[in-house]
C-alpha cells in the first residue's frame, strides 16, 4: 500500500493565478504526486505524494525548472518561523506602498493632461492646439517613463516568463503597456513630421490618438491591486503569528529533582513539567500531581475553566488558573495540539473552493489566448484593407483592455476575504479545511465573543467544567 505524505512548500516568484497554475501543473506532472494545491496569497503550496516514488527535493526541482522558487518551511509552531516571515512581509508591504504612491504621483498629472481638456479643465498654453501637439505628446511620455521605471518588475518578470513560454499576467502587462508607449512614440514622430511638412491633417489624426495614459493607468492600478494583495498576505502572517504567540517561550522542567527553566523547543517527551498559577502550559501532557482549573479557550473557544486532576490531559497554550501541578510531556514540538492547529489554519488557507479552481484553469490559458486575439485582430484589420497603423491600434487596444485581469486578483482575494470573515484565523477551531471536510465547531455554551452568556447551555454560572467526560 502506498504511503502518502503531505508537505507544505514556500513558493517565490508568483504574481498571478497563471503563475500558480504553472506551478501546480509542473508538480502534478511528477510521478507519485497525488495533488498539489498552490495558495497565491500565502505564496505556498501543499503537495500530497507517495514517499516511495518522489521526494520533497524532486518537487522543489520541478518548481525551479518551471521558473519559480521553492523551499521547505520552518517547523510548525517554531518561534523562529514567525519573525522572519513578519519582517519579509512588512518590508514587501512598505516597498509596494512606495511603488503605489509614486506611481499615482506621476499618474495624476498624466491623466489630467491627457484627459483634462475633455472635461473642460484648463491646460497650459504650450500644450494647447495642434501647433503644440509634439509638446503635448512629449510631456505625457516624460510622465509615463517614471511610472514604467518604478514598476520595472513587471517587465523583468513578464518578458522572462514569455521567453520561457510560460506567460503570466506580468507578460500581459509588459507587452500591453510597452505596445501602448511604443505606439505613442510613433505618434509623436508622425506629428513632428506633419508639423515639419505642413501636413496638419496628419497632426490632427495623431494628436488625440496617444496611449500614454493607458500605459500609466495599467501599471498604477495593477500596483494598487498588488499592494492590497500584499496587505492580505500580511494579515495571514499576523494571524499565524498570533497563534504561535499563544505558547510560552520557556518551560520549567524537573530533572533529578531540580527545577530548571529551558526553552520550550528543548522539552522532550517524558520530561516532568511544573506549571504555576497564571502560567501557560508549554506542551501537551498528562497531569501527574496536583489539581487546578485550566482555561482552554484559546484552543476550544470555551471560556469556562475545566477542572484538571491527576490522569487528565492538558494541552499547550492552555492557562493554569489556580493550583500548582506537574505533568508528563507526551507531545512536543510540531506534535502539540497548538502546532497541529497552526498547520490546520495554513492548510485551510491553502485549500481552494471549486470556483477558485475553475478560475485557475481559465487563468492558465488567459494570457496566451489574449495575445492570440490581439494578433488575430490586427491581422483582420489588415486583411480587410485598413492601414498598418489602424491594425496596430486594434491589436494594442486588445492588449491594453485585457491587462487589468480580474481573474488574477479578484477570485483569490474574495476567497481569502470570505475565509477571514468566517473567522478562520481568529477562531481556528471553526476551520473547514476544504471541499467535503466538515467544519470544526466549538462546543459548550459560549457566544461568538468567547464568553458565556446566561440562558445558554453551559453558561449556568458553575465555576468550572470537569475534565473527565
LOMIVEX-332168 format. One record per residue (C-alpha): residue number from 0; residue in one letter; x, y, z. Coordinates in pm, whole numbers. Layout:
BEGIN
    i  aa      c1      c2      c3
  NUM   a       X       Y       Z
...
This chain:
BEGIN
    i  aa      c1      c2      c3
    0   x       0       0       0
    1   x     134     342     -95
    2   x     224     571     195
    3   x     106     922     114
    4   x     272    1221     278
    5   x     150    1579     287
    6   x     412    1855     279
    7   x     394    2232     263
    8   x     638    2432      47
    9   x     715    2803      30
   10   x     689    2930    -330
   11   x     851    3251    -458
   12   x     818    3444    -782
   13   x     442    3407    -833
   14   x     244    3717    -930
   15   x     -93    3594   -1059
   16   x    -319    3292   -1094
   17   x    -144    3195   -1417
   18   x     177    3154   -1214
   19   x      10    2931    -957
   20   x    -145    2728   -1239
   21   x     201    2675   -1396
   22   x     346    2563   -1061
   23   x      60    2321    -996
   24   x      88    2179   -1347
   25   x     464    2127   -1313
   26   x     430    1945    -979
   27   x     125    1737   -1076
   28   x     322    1602   -1374
   29   x     561    1423   -1135
   30   x     501    1052   -1094
   31   x     386     984    -741
   32   x     226    1323    -676
   33   x    -144    1285    -599
   34   x    -240    1651    -561
   35   x     -66    1989    -548
   36   x    -255    2299    -436
   37   x     -94    2644    -458
   38   x    -206    2938    -245
   39   x    -121    3256    -436
   40   x    -188    3495    -145
   41   x      23    3295     101
   42   x     294    3207    -156
   43   x     274    2845     -51
   44   x     191    2501    -187
   45   x      64    2185     -20
   46   x     152    1864    -202
   47   x      29    1513    -128
   48   x     262    1248    -270
   49   x     388     892    -248
   50   x     706     896     -38
   51   x     837     589    -221
   52   x     807     746    -565
   53   x     900    1111    -516
   54   x    1081    1323    -257
   55   x    1046    1687    -146
   56   x    1370    1759    -334
   57   x    1214    1633    -658
   58   x     914    1859    -606
   59   x    1138    2161    -539
   60   x    1337    2084    -857
   61   x    1015    2070   -1061
   62   x     908    2412    -931
   63   x    1252    2562   -1001
   64   x    1254    2422   -1355
   65   x     917    2588   -1418
   66   x    1076    2927   -1344
   67   x     987    2980    -977
   68   x    1149    2922    -639
   69   x    1058    2666    -372
   70   x    1178    2571     -25
   71   x    1064    2378     280
   72   x     919    2592     562
   73   x    1026    2601     924
   74   x     864    2352    1155
   75   x     510    2444    1253
   76   x     489    2638    1576
   77   x     854    2740    1567
   78   x     914    3086    1709
   79   x    1196    3132    1460
   80   x     944    3095    1184
   81   x     729    3395    1276
   82   x     978    3682    1299
   83   x    1146    3644     957
   84   x     810    3596     789
   85   x     669    3909     956
   86   x     980    4111     863
   87   x     970    3995     500
   88   x     601    4076     463
   89   x     645    4415     633
   90   x     934    4505     401
   91   x     740    4391      95
   92   x     435    4590     206
   93   x     642    4907     258
   94   x     806    4861     -83
   95   x     470    4808    -254
   96   x     328    5116     -81
   97   x     615    5333    -207
   98   x     566    5200    -560
   99   x     193    5265    -545
  100   x     225    5620    -406
  101   x     491    5732    -655
  102   x     301    5571    -943
  103   x      -3    5782    -862
  104   x     212    6093    -810
  105   x     302    6077   -1180
  106   x     -30    5929   -1296
  107   x    -249    6216   -1169
  108   x     -83    6492   -1379
  109   x     -53    6249   -1672
  110   x    -425    6178   -1659
  111   x    -507    6548   -1619
  112   x    -302    6648   -1924
  113   x    -432    6368   -2146
  114   x    -798    6376   -2040
  115   x    -849    6710   -1867
  116   x    -947    6902   -2180
  117   x   -1232    6657   -2238
  118   x   -1384    6772   -1908
  119   x   -1321    7141   -1976
  120   x   -1020    7164   -1746
  121   x    -766    7433   -1841
  122   x    -423    7332   -1975
  123   x    -103    7539   -2003
  124   x     -84    7736   -2328
  125   x     219    7542   -2455
  126   x      11    7221   -2456
  127   x    -299    7358   -2634
  128   x    -362    7344   -3009
  129   x    -230    7135   -3298
  130   x      77    7358   -3323
  131   x     182    7229   -2976
  132   x      98    6865   -3046
  133   x     458    6743   -3008
  134   x     496    6916   -2670
  135   x     161    6764   -2570
  136   x     288    6414   -2653
  137   x     639    6456   -2508
  138   x     500    6581   -2176
  139   x     288    6269   -2145
  140   x     586    6050   -2237
  141   x     803    6216   -1970
  142   x     534    6147   -1708
  143   x     490    5786   -1822
  144   x     858    5687   -1816
  145   x     896    5725   -1434
  146   x     589    5504   -1382
  147   x     747    5240   -1604
  148   x    1077    5266   -1415
  149   x     908    5240   -1075
  150   x     726    4926   -1189
  151   x    1012    4770   -1387
  152   x     950    4438   -1210
  153   x     656    4370   -1442
  154   x     888    4394   -1742
  155   x    1167    4183   -1590
  156   x     933    3904   -1485
  157   x     689    3938   -1773
  158   x     939    3913   -2058
  159   x    1131    3639   -1875
  160   x     823    3417   -1843
  161   x     727    3498   -2201
  162   x    1073    3385   -2315
  163   x    1027    3062   -2115
  164   x     695    3005   -2298
  165   x     501    3030   -1973
  166   x     343    3378   -1999
  167   x     163    3514   -1697
  168   x     -21    3831   -1607
  169   x     309    4023   -1588
  170   x     372    3924   -1951
  171   x      39    4075   -2049
  172   x     113    4393   -1852
  173   x     462    4422   -2001
  174   x     353    4362   -2361
  175   x      39    4578   -2335
  176   x     200    4881   -2170
  177   x     511    4858   -2389
  178   x     298    4843   -2703
  179   x      99    5147   -2586
  180   x     415    5351   -2520
  181   x     583    5245   -2845
  182   x     273    5344   -3038
  183   x     269    5680   -2854
  184   x     630    5747   -2952
  185   x     542    5655   -3312
  186   x     253    5905   -3297
  187   x     487    6181   -3170
  188   x     718    6126   -3468
  189   x     418    6136   -3703
  190   x     305    6468   -3551
  191   x     656    6607   -3581
  192   x     668    6504   -3946
  193   x     331    6667   -4007
  194   x     435    6995   -3844
  195   x     760    7000   -4040
  196   x     585    6945   -4373
  197   x     273    7150   -4308
  198   x      52    6841   -4302
  199   x    -192    6946   -4029
  200   x    -431    6663   -4114
  201   x    -161    6418   -4006
  202   x    -107    6616   -3686
  203   x    -481    6619   -3609
  204   x    -503    6246   -3673
  205   x    -244    6154   -3409
  206   x    -290    6447   -3169
  207   x    -557    6268   -2963
  208   x    -453    5916   -3057
  209   x    -193    5862   -2783
  210   x    -191    5573   -2535
  211   x      49    5702   -2270
  212   x    -223    5750   -2008
  213   x    -342    5391   -2071
  214   x       5    5251   -2003
  215   x      43    5461   -1687
  216   x    -306    5373   -1563
  217   x    -249    5000   -1618
  218   x      76    5000   -1421
  219   x     -62    5215   -1137
  220   x    -386    5020   -1095
  221   x    -212    4682   -1107
  222   x      33    4809    -845
  223   x    -262    4916    -629
  224   x    -404    4565    -660
  225   x     -68    4413    -570
  226   x     -49    4639    -264
  227   x    -389    4520    -142
  228   x    -283    4161    -210
  229   x      38    4211     -11
  230   x    -159    4358     278
  231   x    -379    4046     276
  232   x     -64    3833     298
  233   x      43    4041     598
  234   x    -286    3968     771
  235   x    -242    3596     711
  236   x     110    3610     856
  237   x     -18    3812    1152
  238   x    -290    3556    1223
  239   x     -41    3268    1222
  240   x     196    3465    1445
  241   x     -83    3528    1696
  242   x    -139    3154    1719
  243   x     232    3095    1770
  244   x     241    3356    2045
  245   x     -15    3161    2248
  246   x     252    2916    2362
  247   x     515    3027    2620
  248   x     876    3056    2515
  249   x    1011    2867    2816
  250   x     911    2570    3032
  251   x    1002    2468    3388
  252   x    1112    2104    3387
  253   x    1205    1888    3685
  254   x    1514    1679    3620
  255   x    1688    1490    3901
  256   x    1466    1669    4149
  257   x    1580    2015    4035
  258   x    1355    2269    3861
  259   x    1519    2416    3552
  260   x    1379    2673    3309
  261   x    1459    2580    2950
  262   x    1340    2691    2602
  263   x    1017    2517    2510
  264   x    1188    2374    2199
  265   x    1418    2172    2429
  266   x    1138    1993    2615
  267   x    1141    1620    2540
  268   x     872    1355    2561
  269   x     872    1211    2914
  270   x    1000    1528    3082
  271   x     826    1630    3404
  272   x     698    1988    3370
  273   x     585    2216    3653
  274   x     316    2480    3597
  275   x     226    2750    3850
  276   x     -94    2959    3868
  277   x    -117    3212    3587
  278   x     134    3035    3363
  279   x      66    2895    3018
  280   x     114    2524    2962
  281   x     414    2483    2727
  282   x     346    2137    2575
  283   x      83    1863    2575
  284   x      88    1608    2853
  285   x     -84    1419    3136
  286   x    -110    1552    3492
  287   x      92    1356    3750
  288   x      39    1559    4069
  289   x    -180    1849    4175
  290   x    -518    1989    4079
  291   x    -622    2307    3902
  292   x    -874    2475    3674
  293   x    -737    2525    3324
  294   x    -858    2785    3073
  295   x    -867    2614    2733
  296   x   -1047    2897    2548
  297   x    -750    2957    2315
  298   x    -796    2605    2175
  299   x   -1165    2525    2211
  300   x   -1337    2863    2242
  301   x   -1481    2752    2577
  302   x   -1411    3030    2828
  303   x   -1524    2838    3138
  304   x   -1216    2679    3304
  305   x   -1200    2300    3314
  306   x   -1111    2112    3635
  307   x    -796    1904    3598
  308   x    -664    1632    3827
  309   x    -405    1351    3805
  310   x    -462    1145    3490
  311   x    -624    1429    3292
  312   x    -471    1558    2970
  313   x    -357    1918    2929
  314   x    -269    2099    2604
  315   x     -13    2361    2509
  316   x    -133    2724    2519
  317   x    -390    2649    2791
  318   x    -364    2870    3101
  319   x    -338    2739    3457
  320   x    -589    2948    3650
  321   x    -548    2835    4012
  322   x    -345    2546    4156
  323   x       6    2415    4108
  324   x      56    2087    3922
  325   x     315    1881    3742
  326   x     261    1680    3427
  327   x     449    1443    3198
  328   x     512    1576    2847
  329   x     351    1349    2588
  330   x     359    1563    2272
  331   x     618    1831    2199
  332   x     727    2050    1909
  333   x     515    2013    1598
  334   x     313    1730    1755
  335   x     135    1953    2009
  336   x    -230    2047    1969
  337   x    -132    2410    1907
  338   x     115    2317    1631
  339   x    -149    2099    1466
  340   x    -395    2388    1490
  341   x    -146    2618    1316
  342   x     -98    2357    1047
  343   x    -477    2328    1014
  344   x    -514    2703     958
  345   x    -237    2700     697
  346   x    -394    2405     515
  347   x    -734    2575     529
  348   x    -595    2888     363
  349   x    -423    2671     102
  350   x    -738    2480      11
  351   x    -942    2603    -284
  352   x   -1311    2631    -348
  353   x   -1437    2488    -679
  354   x   -1480    2840    -821
  355   x   -1116    2919    -739
  356   x   -1000    2602    -915
  357   x   -1206    2696   -1220
  358   x   -1055    3047   -1219
  359   x    -704    2898   -1205
  360   x    -776    2683   -1509
  361   x    -903    2986   -1701
  362   x    -608    3198   -1589
  363   x    -366    2935   -1712
  364   x    -477    2993   -2072
  365   x    -599    3353   -2041
  366   x    -271    3525   -2130
  367   x    -182    3326   -2444
  368   x    -545    3346   -2561
  369   x    -549    3727   -2522
  370   x    -221    3759   -2714
  371   x    -361    3539   -2988
  372   x    -677    3750   -3006
  373   x    -466    4067   -3034
  374   x    -271    3919   -3327
  375   x    -591    3799   -3496
  376   x    -750    4143   -3451
  377   x    -452    4320   -3609
  378   x    -443    4067   -3895
  379   x    -818    4103   -3956
  380   x    -787    4480   -3991
  381   x    -503    4439   -4239
  382   x    -689    4179   -4444
  383   x    -999    4399   -4466
  384   x    -799    4678   -4629
  385   x    -718    4902   -4334
  386   x    -377    5061   -4283
  387   x     -99    4912   -4072
  388   x    -149    5194   -3820
  389   x    -516    5106   -3775
  390   x    -431    4737   -3743
  391   x    -164    4813   -3480
  392   x    -412    5031   -3292
  393   x    -665    4746   -3279
  394   x    -406    4496   -3153
  395   x    -279    4736   -2886
  396   x    -636    4808   -2774
  397   x    -698    4438   -2710
  398   x    -380    4408   -2504
  399   x    -444    4728   -2307
  400   x    -804    4640   -2223
  401   x    -709    4287   -2114
  402   x    -426    4390   -1881
  403   x    -630    4456   -1564
  404   x    -704    4084   -1534
  405   x    -974    4041   -1270
  406   x    -909    3667   -1253
  407   x    -559    3737   -1123
  408   x    -668    3911    -803
  409   x   -1045    3916    -757
  410   x   -1104    3542    -715
  411   x    -821    3465    -467
  412   x    -889    3794    -289
  413   x   -1259    3724    -243
  414   x   -1184    3367    -134
  415   x    -939    3494     125
  416   x   -1177    3767     238
  417   x   -1454    3513     288
  418   x   -1217    3292     485
  419   x   -1124    3581     716
  420   x   -1485    3692     762
  421   x   -1568    3335     851
  422   x   -1319    3351    1135
  423   x   -1060    3102    1008
  424   x    -762    3284    1156
  425   x    -937    3427    1460
  426   x   -1115    3102    1556
  427   x    -910    2805    1430
  428   x   -1149    2557    1592
  429   x   -1407    2663    1331
  430   x   -1182    2600    1031
  431   x   -1308    2397     738
  432   x   -1009    2258     555
  433   x   -1154    2201     211
  434   x   -1435    2058      -1
  435   x   -1602    1764     170
  436   x   -1434    1830     504
  437   x   -1682    1918     782
  438   x   -1616    2237     976
  439   x   -1473    2211    1328
  440   x   -1715    2380    1566
  441   x   -1671    2499    1921
  442   x   -1873    2325    2191
  443   x   -2032    2440    2512
  444   x   -2235    2748    2592
  445   x   -2016    3036    2481
  446   x   -2117    3306    2238
  447   x   -1918    3413    1934
  448   x   -1718    3652    2153
  449   x   -1576    3359    2351
  450   x   -1758    3436    2675
  451   x   -2052    3259    2843
  452   x   -2399    3415    2825
  453   x   -2695    3348    3059
  454   x   -2952    3107    2922
  455   x   -2705    2917    2705
  456   x   -2601    2559    2769
  457   x   -2301    2552    2996
  458   x   -2330    2918    3086
  459   x   -2513    2849    3412
  460   x   -2266    3009    3647
  461   x   -2075    2699    3751
  462   x   -1710    2791    3813
  463   x   -1565    2510    3608
  464   x   -1640    2207    3397
  465   x   -1498    1867    3472
  466   x   -1205    1749    3265
  467   x   -1335    1389    3276
  468   x   -1626    1350    3039
